C-alpha cells in the first residue's frame, strides 16, 4: 500500500512545481479527453521534423469518485490509481491527414480491489482526410470507447448504472467542388452500442446524407440536403427516419460565426406507427483574445443509451477554451445539458416511459512542464434525474437519479518520434 500514497504525492507535487511550460492537451482517459492527440493550441510542442510522427505516452493518475455506481440510493466512493499507456500516430502532408490514437487505463481501487481491471477503460480515435484532387476531398473518422461508466458511451449522457459497455461511431464522407461557389457533399455513418447487462438494449444506428452547398454572399453560405436514418434496436421494431434539411452559416465578423440547419423528421416504425418531429442544430462560435468560446443547441431523433426505443434527444452545450492566458497553460470548460424523452404515444416495445435529464460540467487544466512531461487536473460534475422509474421485468431499476463528483490529477510522459518519408 506504500505505492499509492507515493504516487499521489508525486502527482500533486509535480502539479505545483513552477517552471518553463509547453502546452498540449492530450488524451488521459476517454472520460477526461477533450482534445485529440495531435492538437497543440499554443504551437509549443516539440517540432515535428518528419511527415510521420509516432507519439507514445504513459500517464500516472489518481482519481476520486464519490459515486462509483452512479446511483444515489447506493452511493459508494473510491480512490482509483490509473496507469494509461497510449500510442498516437500523426501523418500529414499538403494533401492528406491521418491522426490515430489508442489508450487503455489499468485501474487499481483503494477500497474495493475486486474492481481492479487492466482494460475497463479503452479509447481509440481516427481522423483521416485525403484531398484526392483540387475538387474532391474524402474523409474518414472513427471513435471507440469501452468503459464501465455507461453515460460516457451514450451521446445523450444517459446513465444506466455501472456496467461494462462499449460504443463505436464510424463515419466517412466525400465533398466535390462543382465551381467556385457550389459544392456537393455526402456521407454515411454507423454507430453501435453494446452492454453486458442482458436487460439493456443494444443498438445499431445507420445514417446517410447528401447536401448541396452554395456560397450566397461573401459572408453567407446556404445548404439543402437530405438525411436518412435506420435504427436497429434490440427487442424493438425497426425504425427509419427521413429528414429534408435546409441550413445556412453566417460569418458575422472575422471572429464570429453562426450556423443553423434543420427540417422535419418523418419517423416510420415497422409496426405501422409514424410521426413528424422537428430536427434542429444551431451553433455560435467566436474567437476571442484568450482562445475560443461557443454555444450550441441540438434536437434530433436518437436512442436512450440502452433503455430501448427511439427518443427525442435535446441538448444545450457550450465550451470555453483558454489558450493564451499563460505560456504552457490551457483550460477547457465544456458544460452540457441533455434531455431524453419518449415520443408521446410511441413507446418502446415494453412500454417504457423515458423522461431523463442530465447535466455534465467538466473543467480541465493542462500544464506542460517540459517538452516530454505534462500535468493535468480535471474536475467533473454529473447529475441525472429521471421523471419516471424505469424497471426491467424482474423489477430492477434501470436508470436511477445520480449525482457524481470526480476529481482527477495526472502526470503524463511522452516524446515524439519522427520518421522521414521513405
ABEGO torsion letter per residue (X at the ends): XAAAAAAAAAAAAAAABBEBBBBBBBBABAAABABBAABBAAGABBBBABABBBBBBBBBBBBBBABAAGBAABBBBBBBBBBBBBBBBBBBBAABBBBBBBBBBBBBBAABAAABBAAABBBBBBBBBBBABAABBBBBBBBBBBBABAAAABAAGBBAEBBBBBBBBBBBBBBBBABAABBBBBBBBBBBBBBABAABBBBBBBBBBBBBBBBABAABBBBBBBBBBBBBBBGBBBBBBBBBBBBBBBBABAABBBBBBEEBBBBBBAAGBBBBBBBBBBBBBBBBAAEBBBBBBBBBBBBAGGAEEBBBBBBBBBBBBBAAABBGBBBBBBBBBBBBBBBEABBBAAGBBBBBBBBBBBBBBBBBABAABBBBBBBBBBBBBBABBBBBAAGBBABBBBBBBBBBBBBBBBBBBBBBBX
